[in-house]
Amino acid sequence: MRIAFYRKINLELILWPTGLLLLFLMQPDTQGPSWCLFKNAGLPFCPGCGLGHGIHYFLHGQFKASLHHHWLAPAVTVILVHRIIQLARLQYESIKQL
């Protein structure tokens, strides 16, 4: 029974909450290397720049700062939380069938 349970774990259900947790715990005020592929390639424009900081501030309830960093941050956060809930329900149903 244990082996069947581990085979049925949805990888997406591990990755999205981990990503949101890391964004929640990040320190956006510190300077560090950029993970942006566009910035590292020397391109001046990146459509996603500021999204991680925006999600961080949204998760901390700082809505003005969130919108300042990226206007889609609140929507992306809500969509990701909805997706996590959806995946958790599916995971629960699959475990319940074992």
C-alpha positions as CSV (number, residue, x, y, z in Angstrom):
1,M,0.0,0.0,0.0
2,R,2.8,2.5,0.8
3,I,4.5,2.0,-2.6
4,A,1.2,2.6,-4.4
5,F,0.7,5.8,-2.4
6,Y,4.2,7.2,-3.4
7,R,3.6,6.4,-7.0
8,K,0.4,8.4,-7.0
9,I,1.8,11.6,-5.5
10,N,1.4,14.5,-8.0
11,L,4.7,16.3,-8.5
12,E,2.8,19.5,-9.3
13,L,1.3,19.3,-5.8
14,I,4.8,19.4,-4.4
15,L,6.2,22.1,-6.7
16,W,3.6,24.9,-6.4
17,P,3.4,25.0,-2.6
18,T,7.2,24.8,-2.4
19,G,7.5,27.7,-4.8
20,L,4.9,29.8,-2.9
21,L,6.6,29.0,0.4
22,L,10.0,30.0,-1.0
23,L,8.5,33.2,-2.3
24,F,6.9,33.9,1.1
25,L,10.3,33.3,2.9
26,M,12.4,35.3,0.4
27,Q,14.0,38.6,1.3
28,P,13.3,40.9,-1.6
29,D,15.2,43.8,-0.1
30,T,18.6,42.1,-0.3
31,Q,20.7,42.3,-3.4
32,G,21.7,39.0,-5.0
33,P,22.2,37.4,-8.3
34,S,19.3,37.6,-10.7
35,W,17.5,34.4,-11.8
36,C,15.9,36.2,-14.7
37,L,16.9,34.6,-18.0
38,F,16.1,37.8,-20.0
39,K,18.2,40.0,-17.7
40,N,21.1,37.5,-17.8
41,A,20.9,37.3,-21.6
42,G,21.3,41.1,-21.7
43,L,17.7,41.8,-22.9
44,P,16.3,45.1,-21.6
45,F,12.7,43.9,-21.2
46,C,11.3,41.0,-19.3
47,P,7.5,40.6,-18.9
48,G,7.9,38.7,-15.7
49,C,10.3,40.9,-13.9
50,G,9.0,41.8,-10.4
51,L,6.5,39.0,-10.3
52,G,8.3,37.1,-7.6
53,H,8.6,40.2,-5.5
54,G,5.0,41.0,-6.1
55,I,3.9,37.6,-5.0
56,H,6.0,37.9,-1.9
57,Y,4.4,41.2,-0.9
58,F,0.9,39.9,-1.8
59,L,1.4,36.8,0.5
60,H,2.5,39.2,3.3
61,G,-0.7,41.4,2.8
62,Q,1.2,44.4,1.3
63,F,-1.1,44.8,-1.6
64,K,0.1,48.2,-2.8
65,A,3.7,47.0,-2.9
66,S,2.6,43.9,-4.7
67,L,0.9,45.9,-7.4
68,H,3.9,48.2,-7.6
69,H,6.2,45.3,-8.4
70,H,4.0,43.5,-10.9
71,W,0.3,44.2,-11.7
72,L,-0.4,40.5,-12.2
73,A,1.1,39.3,-8.9
74,P,-2.3,39.2,-7.0
75,A,-4.0,37.3,-9.9
76,V,-1.1,34.8,-10.2
77,T,-1.1,34.2,-6.5
78,V,-4.9,33.5,-6.4
79,I,-4.6,31.2,-9.4
80,L,-1.7,29.2,-7.9
81,V,-3.6,28.8,-4.6
82,H,-6.7,27.7,-6.5
83,R,-4.6,25.2,-8.4
84,I,-3.0,23.8,-5.2
85,I,-6.5,23.3,-3.7
86,Q,-7.6,21.6,-6.9
87,L,-4.6,19.3,-6.9
88,A,-5.0,18.5,-3.2
89,R,-8.6,17.5,-3.7
90,L,-7.6,15.2,-6.6
91,Q,-4.8,13.7,-4.5
92,Y,-7.1,13.1,-1.6
93,E,-9.6,11.3,-3.9
94,S,-6.9,9.1,-5.4
95,I,-5.5,8.2,-1.9
96,K,-9.0,7.5,-0.6
97,Q,-9.5,4.9,-3.4
98,L,-6.5,2.9,-2.2
